[in-house]
Structures are given as structure tokens and as C-alpha cells.
Amino acid sequence: MILRSVILLVAFCSLANQANGSPATNTNKQLVVYWGQDSAGSLRLTLEKGLDYYCKNYDYDIIPVAFLNVFFDTANKDKFPGINLANHCNTTFKGYPTLLNCTDIGQQIQTCQKSGKKILLSLGGAAGLYYFSSSSQATQFASTVWKLFLDGTSKIRPFHNAVLDGVDLDIEGGTTTYYADFVKAIRQLMNTDKNRKYFITGAPQCPYPDAIMGPGGTNMVLTTVPQEFDYLFVQFYNNYCSIDKTKFFNQSIASWFNFAMTTKQKYGKGPLIFIGLPASPRVNGYQSPDVVRKAWQTVKTNESLGGFMLWDASFDMNNVISGQHYSTIIRTIMNDQYKSIHHSVTDFFYVIRVRGDGNFFTRVHVSHALLLGLFLVVFVLLLAVMMRMSRHEKLLSVKSQEVKVSGDKKYVPLGFY
């Protein structure tokens, strides 16, 4: 009876944890996730699925497709750009060995857009070859991007008839110059299309100002044309200003908020600031939902706050906490519907496989409540075994019989019952 009660108690807690309800969509804050690099696949987790899968099954608002990582690839005719989408697309155009030819992804982009998702093309990334050597080169590259991915025309288009909703600058290396010329040129081209609203976004690091994008030096893009950016997906990870470092996080995000506000005051428009987070414990700077909620409570009323950005879709798919994906929990935090989550019985053995120095180890997430429940179950089982052993010893003492063998007395046990 005691054992049954304990099991029922643990099961009740599990159901209660999952009964937080489906997240509402009554918030103007948005959720962004990067797709295309399949970061989880490199850790031998479940591979990233097609773009349309996430549009149908996840509550994302904006999805940057990552990455166009080479601006002028000498391997391609006319030095056309190179694209890397991990394992998602491997076919290319003749004469353009690094310019992907992705008919299926183009169709998926259109499917996502029909459901209200905004699909961007992310330029740059942590690894690639991208820079501008002159203003004219930056302007010319804007024209190339317009023709290949937006509303321009070209004989070769990586996503065929799909017209993306804008571009994202994830500039993490190279020089700082001439990006302003690119942004001005691409914005001018965007303004020629009266039927679609286009977005220009950036993904600076959280230390303010960003070393590449600024604002700071006179040639930096956020110094020269900050008003042309709609959103900034600030990466609050892999740095000292991650959101669990309260003092540094508050200083950093206050600076970014102030930048957005002063830009809007000066130009009448300016970027919204997004809190960028990794969606996996594997990434330096990952935070539990409780930590995220604490940070959110301190900034949620700021008018310059746009929402959250997550890296990336594959990590989010593999990170399930009490039956909910990490992004689902982030959405509940934005909607002020989050309650502290303990891991349920179903994800007691939720394991993230991590590769470090060529070896694999596991990290198991177990809540204190579940541990207590399991301890009680084990304790009751041990108590039952001990009581049974005690009973058997008494039976052994009573049922032993005296047997005469060759005039000697020996005690022969009858065995356990």
C-alpha cells in the first residue's frame, strides 16, 4: 500500500509538471531559431530535419537559414557566393561547385511563409571567407544577393522561385569595413518591391560594442546605418555577459537597449533587441528555464526588447524537458505562463551525449523531487525485503528439527519459505 502511494505521488507530480498548458500566442514578442547547420548532428544526436518540419511542429516566428559563408568564391563562375547547409543539400549548379541547388528547400521556404513564418538568409557564420575590399564590391554583392535570393531575377537561384524575407548579418570575423555600403544597397533594392516587407537583421556578440559590427568605429555598420536594421539577435553566450552573470548581463543588455532607443529617437526607427541563447547544454552559456525566466523578468517591459533567439533548431529538437522542447518553454516564459519545471518520470533517463576530446560521456538531468520519490520507492522495497528476511529467520528457528545420526545430534534446517 505504501509503495503504491509513493508511485502514485511521483506520477502525479509528473503529470502536474506537464500540465502547464500549451503556450498562448498573445504576446508581441517573437521567437527566432537558426536552421541549416545541424549542430546536434556533429554530436551524434538526432539529425536536424527539413525546414518545413520545424515550421509545422514548432512555434517559431523567424528562421534564418545558415549560412552563405563565402561572399566571393573563386571556385564559382563570376565569383558567385558559396553556401553551406551541412547535410541538407548537396547538389550544385554546373560551374558553381559551392553554390547549392536546393529545389526542395525552396519549396519548404514557401510552405513556411504561407504559415506566417519569416525566412531569412544568414550571411557569415563562425567559419567562412567573407569581407569587402571596396564600397563598389559591397554594392555589387548586394545586387547578387538580391538576384539570387530575394525578388531579383537570375538564371540560377539556389532556392528557385522562393523569395526570402530578408538577410541576416552574422559577421564574426574578417574586416569591419563596407558592410554599411552593402546594407544601404540591399535596403534600396528591397524598397523597390512594394508587395513585401523585407527585414535586415544582425547577430552581434553581447559585449558592447561588438568588435566587428559596432557601434564604434566610423566604418562599422551599426555606427553608420543603425536605422536600417529591424532586429539584432544579440548572442548572450560564449562570453562573459551570458544571462546567468547577472551584473554583466544587465550592463550589456542595458547598453544594447540604449543603442536601440537612441537610434529610434534620432532616425524615427531602429532595431529591436533579442536575447540570443543556445538551445543545448552542450554550448557554453546554456541556461536552465529558471535562469532564463529570472533574466526575462528584469527586462520584459523594455520597449526595445524583441524576444528570444535560439541556436539552433537541431539543438532545440534534442533538448526535451518534462515532455516539452526548450523553445516551447521559452515561449511560456515570454507569455508569463512558465512554472518551474521538474523532470518527469518519462525523461528521467533524458541523456545528452557529448563529445569531448574524442570520447563520449553522458549528462543525465534529474530533479530533486524525482530523486526523493525514487529514494522513497527504494527505501520501501528494502524495508519489505528486510521484514521478509526477519520472518524467514524466525521460521527457520521454529522449524528446525533435531535429527539423530550415529548417536550425534545435528540441526538440519528445513529451508526458507
Summary of the structure (lengths in Angstrom):
residues: 417
radius of gyration: 29.1
end to end distance: 22.7
largest distance: 116.4
contacts: 1339
relative contact order: 0.13
helix: 39%
strand: 22%
